[in-house]
Amino acid sequence: MSNANADGAAVTEALIANIRNTRFEDIGPDVVDNTKRRILDMIGNAIAGAMCDGNPELAKLVAGWGGKEEATIMGFGGKSTVAEAAFVNCIFGRSFDRGPLTYVIDGKRSPNHITETSTLTALAMGESKGISGKELIASMVVGDDLAGRLHICIDRAQPGQALPPGTPPPPPARGNEEAFAATAIAGRIMGLNSDQMRHAFGIATMLAGRAGGGGFAAVAPATAASRPALQGGGGPPEARPGWQRVKDPSFIATMERASREDPEKNVSTKLSNGMSARAGINAAQLGAAGWPGVKDPFFGQNGGHFPGIASVHHVDKITGDLGKKYIVEVCFKPYPGGRPTGAPTQAALAIAEKYTFNADDVQEIILHLSPVATAAHYATPYVIGDYPPMNALWSYYFVVASALYRKNAAAGNFTLEKVSDPKLQALIKKVKLGYLDKPEGIELEVIMRDGRRYSEYVRGALGDPSDPLPRDGLIAKFMEQVNFSRLVRKADAEKIIELVEGLENVENVSTIARLAA
């Protein structure tokens, strides 16, 4: 379907029909297995996140608001309205930035953070309506699929690279994909008809009228042609678009801009997922109550997500294999932190396991980054700001030093108490960034005062489809987070694992929600 011949309203109706009509049996076994893994992962992330700095106070605050008791607040127990429970649980689930993410389509990565909203929205809604495990999976998958199609239809740069010359700019967008996923999930579970669903999405564009997915605007690197000349008089290298090295003037300028605009990181990352969940549920509730929304919520000229179907780069990616192939996120994070910190953390853990040394004896630590591994907002100077967990989670310097110092990468390492350790802070000051002359990956080098050198190269982080996180790793991560929180009994955690792995046979998902508190 060409953009010129596409009918935006017809595409919208097709998307809504897919949301309403998909059956569990329509979903392939690989996607079902992936979805069960993502559900288990996000329940563990929420249980641990309940004890992240500021979150116990949030749970207490929301509990004090009262209201109809519809869904469980994870970790702490007690119930709130379904919208507020989802709001809190999604914040918990994103707090250590450890959830599944990223689409991989035809070998190309397209980073996003839908699962951290869709999973816990679906579980809260499912608990409130007493749905089965099969319906939980189907509802979550159709929400994920909608968000994925709206995401991949726009050309986006691969990590660390610029788009090819001549690529049209992305159109302005209203609302966000996380809220649309939540609306789809809530609307399906509530049984909205086609018109109610369309209005719900139109309302979602109003309630979630901001960029979602993490709270930090993505900045594409300059192309080779637009970069200033390097020091020494030579022109910029032409080998590839994007960052060439950590000393690339374009990279330095972007990093400095990021430092000025967001020097300390903040709660917007985790708050965005909670707000999207609440907006999506409220939009579905308003649609069910008869409120009208934007006439064409996705492609309406006035108020739609995209300003007309013609503004979309690839309509065929929205409609292609609709109802036959379901697009879901496929990367699983073993460790806390933004995805670019995964490989450096992995390298640091490998060095800490292979060699015995005292942090006081370290002279220097150099994290060598290939062009595609060079992310500006993780390279900004490390500071302890008003929200220390986020400063740590999105810092190359912190994750490397912390993993070397503590010899693990557990959730508890990112709390204020652990972040503030003077010895760790001293070690962080020894971390520097360097250039890795390889097409991908990172290499971590630890130089000791006595001249010994330890190094570890990681081509790609564990948890990508090319190196998937095995079941044992996912279960170990889940139990580590349960043990950190001390809010859920071991026996209950083990029962959650059993129920989620056999989710097709669960008659009422409220059983799982109760065990997670």
QUIHU-V361778 format. One record per residue. N is the residue number from 1. RES is the residue in one small letter. PSI is psi as a letter, one per 40 degrees, with the letter a starting at -180 (NA if undefined). D_CENTER is the distance of its C-alpha to the mean C-alpha in whole Angstrom. Layout:
N,RES,PSI,D_CENTER ; N,RES,PSI,D_CENTER
//
This chain:
1,m,h,31 ; 2,s,i,31 ; 3,n,d,30 ; 4,a,d,33 ; 5,n,e,34 ; 6,a,i,31 ; 7,d,h,32 ; 8,g,d,28 ; 9,a,d,30 ; 10,a,d,30 ; 11,v,d,27 ; 12,t,d,25 ; 13,e,d,28 ; 14,a,d,27 ; 15,l,d,23 ; 16,i,d,24 ; 17,a,d,27 ; 18,n,d,24 ; 19,i,d,22 ; 20,r,d,25 ; 21,n,e,27 ; 22,t,h,25 ; 23,r,i,26 ; 24,f,d,25 ; 25,e,e,27 ; 26,d,e,26 ; 27,i,h,23 ; 28,g,i,23 ; 29,p,d,23 ; 30,d,d,21 ; 31,v,d,18 ; 32,v,d,20 ; 33,d,d,19 ; 34,n,d,15 ; 35,t,d,15 ; 36,k,d,17 ; 37,r,d,15 ; 38,r,d,12 ; 39,i,d,14 ; 40,l,d,15 ; 41,d,d,12 ; 42,m,d,11 ; 43,i,d,14 ; 44,g,d,15 ; 45,n,d,12 ; 46,a,d,13 ; 47,i,d,17 ; 48,a,d,16 ; 49,g,d,14 ; 50,a,d,17 ; 51,m,e,19 ; 52,c,i,17 ; 53,d,h,19 ; 54,g,e,20 ; 55,n,d,19 ; 56,p,d,22 ; 57,e,d,23 ; 58,l,d,21 ; 59,a,d,22 ; 60,k,d,25 ; 61,l,d,25 ; 62,v,d,24 ; 63,a,d,26 ; 64,g,e,29 ; 65,w,d,28 ; 66,g,a,30 ; 67,g,i,30 ; 68,k,h,30 ; 69,e,g,28 ; 70,e,d,26 ; 71,a,i,23 ; 72,t,h,23 ; 73,i,h,21 ; 74,m,i,19 ; 75,g,c,21 ; 76,f,d,23 ; 77,g,a,25 ; 78,g,i,27 ; 79,k,i,26 ; 80,s,a,25 ; 81,t,i,25 ; 82,v,d,22 ; 83,a,d,20 ; 84,e,d,20 ; 85,a,d,19 ; 86,a,d,16 ; 87,f,d,16 ; 88,v,d,16 ; 89,n,d,15 ; 90,c,d,11 ; 91,i,d,12 ; 92,f,d,13 ; 93,g,d,10 ; 94,r,e,7 ; 95,s,d,11 ; 96,f,e,10 ; 97,d,f,7 ; 98,r,e,8 ; 99,g,i,6 ; 100,p,i,6 ; 101,l,i,5 ; 102,t,h,7 ; 103,y,i,11 ; 104,v,h,14 ; 105,i,h,17 ; 106,d,f,20 ; 107,g,e,19 ; 108,k,h,17 ; 109,r,i,13 ; 110,s,g,11 ; 111,p,h,8 ; 112,n,i,6 ; 113,h,f,3 ; 114,i,d,6 ; 115,t,d,7 ; 116,e,e,6 ; 117,t,d,9 ; 118,s,d,11 ; 119,t,d,12 ; 120,l,d,13 ; 121,t,d,15 ; 122,a,d,16 ; 123,l,d,18 ; 124,a,d,19 ; 125,m,d,21 ; 126,g,d,22 ; 127,e,d,23 ; 128,s,d,25 ; 129,k,e,27 ; 130,g,f,27 ; 131,i,i,26 ; 132,s,i,26 ; 133,g,d,23 ; 134,k,d,24 ; 135,e,d,23 ; 136,l,d,20 ; 137,i,d,19 ; 138,a,d,20 ; 139,s,d,19 ; 140,m,d,15 ; 141,v,d,16 ; 142,v,d,18 ; 143,g,d,15 ; 144,d,d,12 ; 145,d,d,15 ; 146,l,d,16 ; 147,a,d,13 ; 148,g,d,13 ; 149,r,d,16 ; 150,l,d,16 ; 151,h,d,14 ; 152,i,e,16 ; 153,c,e,19 ; 154,i,h,18 ; 155,d,h,19 ; 156,r,i,16 ; 157,a,i,17 ; 158,q,i,16 ; 159,p,h,15 ; 160,g,e,18 ; 161,q,i,20 ; 162,a,i,21 ; 163,l,i,22 ; 164,p,i,26 ; 165,p,i,28 ; 166,g,e,29 ; 167,t,h,26 ; 168,p,i,26 ; 169,p,i,23 ; 170,p,i,21 ; 171,p,i,22 ; 172,p,i,22 ; 173,a,i,19 ; 174,r,i,20 ; 175,g,a,17 ; 176,n,i,14 ; 177,e,d,12 ; 178,e,d,10 ; 179,a,d,14 ; 180,f,d,15 ; 181,a,d,14 ; 182,a,d,15 ; 183,t,d,18 ; 184,a,d,19 ; 185,i,d,18 ; 186,a,d,20 ; 187,g,d,23 ; 188,r,d,23 ; 189,i,d,24 ; 190,m,e,26 ; 191,g,f,28 ; 192,l,i,28 ; 193,n,i,30 ; 194,s,d,29 ; 195,d,d,31 ; 196,q,d,29 ; 197,m,d,26 ; 198,r,d,26 ; 199,h,d,27 ; 200,a,d,24 ; 201,f,d,22 ; 202,g,d,24 ; 203,i,d,24 ; 204,a,d,20 ; 205,t,d,20 ; 206,m,d,23 ; 207,l,d,21 ; 208,a,f,17 ; 209,g,g,19 ; 210,r,i,16 ; 211,a,h,13 ; 212,g,a,10 ; 213,g,e,7 ; 214,g,e,7 ; 215,g,e,11 ; 216,f,h,12 ; 217,a,h,14 ; 218,a,h,14 ; 219,v,h,17 ; 220,a,h,19 ; 221,p,i,21 ; 222,a,i,25 ; 223,t,i,27 ; 224,a,d,29 ; 225,a,d,32 ; 226,s,e,31 ; 227,r,i,30 ; 228,p,i,33 ; 229,a,i,36 ; 230,l,i,35 ; 231,q,h,37 ; 232,g,e,41 ; 233,g,e,41 ; 234,g,i,39 ; 235,g,i,37 ; 236,p,i,34 ; 237,p,i,33 ; 238,e,e,32 ; 239,a,d,31 ; 240,r,i,27 ; 241,p,i,25 ; 242,g,a,23 ; 243,w,h,23 ; 244,q,d,26 ; 245,r,i,26 ; 246,v,e,25 ; 247,k,e,28 ; 248,d,h,28 ; 249,p,d,29 ; 250,s,d,26 ; 251,f,d,24 ; 252,i,d,26 ; 253,a,d,26 ; 254,t,d,22 ; 255,m,d,22 ; 256,e,d,24 ; 257,r,d,23 ; 258,a,d,20 ; 259,s,d,22 ; 260,r,d,24 ; 261,e,d,21 ; 262,d,g,19 ; 263,p,e,21 ; 264,e,e,19 ; 265,k,i,16 ; 266,n,a,16 ; 267,v,e,14 ; 268,s,d,13 ; 269,t,d,9 ; 270,k,d,10 ; 271,l,d,12 ; 272,s,d,11 ; 273,n,d,9 ; 274,g,d,12 ; 275,m,d,14 ; 276,s,d,13 ; 277,a,d,14 ; 278,r,d,17 ; 279,a,d,18 ; 280,g,d,17 ; 281,i,d,20 ; 282,n,d,22 ; 283,a,d,22 ; 284,a,d,23 ; 285,q,d,26 ; 286,l,d,27 ; 287,g,d,27 ; 288,a,d,29 ; 289,a,e,31 ; 290,g,e,33 ; 291,w,h,31 ; 292,p,i,31 ; 293,g,a,28 ; 294,v,h,28 ; 295,k,d,30 ; 296,d,g,28 ; 297,p,d,24 ; 298,f,d,22 ; 299,f,e,25 ; 300,g,h,28 ; 301,q,d,29 ; 302,n,g,29 ; 303,g,e,26 ; 304,g,i,24 ; 305,h,d,21 ; 306,f,i,22 ; 307,p,g,26 ; 308,g,i,28 ; 309,i,d,27 ; 310,a,e,29 ; 311,s,e,26 ; 312,v,h,23 ; 313,h,d,24 ; 314,h,g,24 ; 315,v,d,25 ; 316,d,d,25 ; 317,k,e,21 ; 318,i,d,21 ; 319,t,e,24 ; 320,g,h,25 ; 321,d,f,25 ; 322,l,h,24 ; 323,g,e,24 ; 324,k,d,25 ; 325,k,h,22 ; 326,y,h,18 ; 327,i,h,15 ; 328,v,i,12 ; 329,e,i,9 ; 330,v,e,11 ; 331,c,h,10 ; 332,f,h,10 ; 333,k,h,10 ; 334,p,d,13 ; 335,y,i,13 ; 336,p,i,11 ; 337,g,i,10 ; 338,g,i,8 ; 339,r,d,8 ; 340,p,e,12 ; 341,t,e,13 ; 342,g,d,13 ; 343,a,d,16 ; 344,p,d,18 ; 345,t,d,18 ; 346,q,d,19 ; 347,a,d,22 ; 348,a,d,23 ; 349,l,d,23 ; 350,a,d,25 ; 351,i,d,27 ; 352,a,d,27 ; 353,e,d,28 ; 354,k,d,31 ; 355,y,i,33 ; 356,t,h,34 ; 357,f,i,34 ; 358,n,h,34 ; 359,a,d,32 ; 360,d,d,35 ; 361,d,e,36 ; 362,v,h,34 ; 363,q,d,35 ; 364,e,i,32 ; 365,i,h,28 ; 366,i,h,27 ; 367,l,h,24 ; 368,h,h,25 ; 369,l,h,22 ; 370,s,i,23 ; 371,p,d,22 ; 372,v,e,19 ; 373,a,e,17 ; 374,t,h,18 ; 375,a,h,16 ; 376,a,d,18 ; 377,h,e,16 ; 378,y,e,15 ; 379,a,e,19 ; 380,t,i,20 ; 381,p,h,23 ; 382,y,h,22 ; 383,v,i,23 ; 384,i,h,23 ; 385,g,a,22 ; 386,d,d,22 ; 387,y,g,19 ; 388,p,d,19 ; 389,p,d,16 ; 390,m,d,14 ; 391,n,d,17 ; 392,a,d,16 ; 393,l,d,13 ; 394,w,f,13 ; 395,s,h,16 ; 396,y,d,18 ; 397,y,d,21 ; 398,f,d,20 ; 399,v,d,18 ; 400,v,d,21 ; 401,a,d,23 ; 402,s,d,22 ; 403,a,d,21 ; 404,l,d,25 ; 405,y,d,26 ; 406,r,e,25 ; 407,k,f,25 ; 408,n,i,22 ; 409,a,f,18 ; 410,a,i,18 ; 411,a,d,16 ; 412,g,e,19 ; 413,n,e,20 ; 414,f,e,17 ; 415,t,i,20 ; 416,l,d,22 ; 417,e,d,25 ; 418,k,d,24 ; 419,v,d,22 ; 420,s,e,26 ; 421,d,h,28 ; 422,p,d,30 ; 423,k,d,31 ; 424,l,d,27 ; 425,q,d,27 ; 426,a,d,30 ; 427,l,d,28 ; 428,i,d,26 ; 429,k,e,28 ; 430,k,e,29 ; 431,v,h,26 ; 432,k,i,27 ; 433,l,i,25 ; 434,g,i,27 ; 435,y,h,27 ; 436,l,h,27 ; 437,d,g,29 ; 438,k,i,27 ; 439,p,d,25 ; 440,e,i,22 ; 441,g,a,21 ; 442,i,i,21 ; 443,e,h,24 ; 444,l,h,25 ; 445,e,h,29 ; 446,v,h,30 ; 447,i,h,34 ; 448,m,i,36 ; 449,r,d,39 ; 450,d,e,41 ; 451,g,e,40 ; 452,r,i,38 ; 453,r,h,35 ; 454,y,h,32 ; 455,s,i,29 ; 456,e,h,27 ; 457,y,h,25 ; 458,v,h,22 ; 459,r,d,21 ; 460,g,i,18 ; 461,a,i,15 ; 462,l,h,16 ; 463,g,e,13 ; 464,d,i,14 ; 465,p,d,16 ; 466,s,e,19 ; 467,d,g,18 ; 468,p,i,17 ; 469,l,h,16 ; 470,p,i,19 ; 471,r,d,20 ; 472,d,d,22 ; 473,g,d,19 ; 474,l,d,17 ; 475,i,d,20 ; 476,a,d,20 ; 477,k,d,17 ; 478,f,d,17 ; 479,m,d,21 ; 480,e,d,20 ; 481,q,d,18 ; 482,v,d,20 ; 483,n,d,23 ; 484,f,d,21 ; 485,s,d,21 ; 486,r,f,25 ; 487,l,e,24 ; 488,v,h,24 ; 489,r,i,27 ; 490,k,d,27 ; 491,a,d,29 ; 492,d,d,26 ; 493,a,d,23 ; 494,e,d,25 ; 495,k,d,26 ; 496,i,d,23 ; 497,i,d,22 ; 498,e,d,25 ; 499,l,d,24 ; 500,v,d,21 ; 501,e,d,22 ; 502,g,f,25 ; 503,l,d,23 ; 504,e,d,25 ; 505,n,e,28 ; 506,v,h,27 ; 507,e,d,29 ; 508,n,h,27 ; 509,v,e,24 ; 510,s,d,25 ; 511,t,d,26 ; 512,i,d,23 ; 513,a,d,22 ; 514,r,d,25 ; 515,l,d,25 ; 516,a,e,21 ; 517,a,NA,23
//
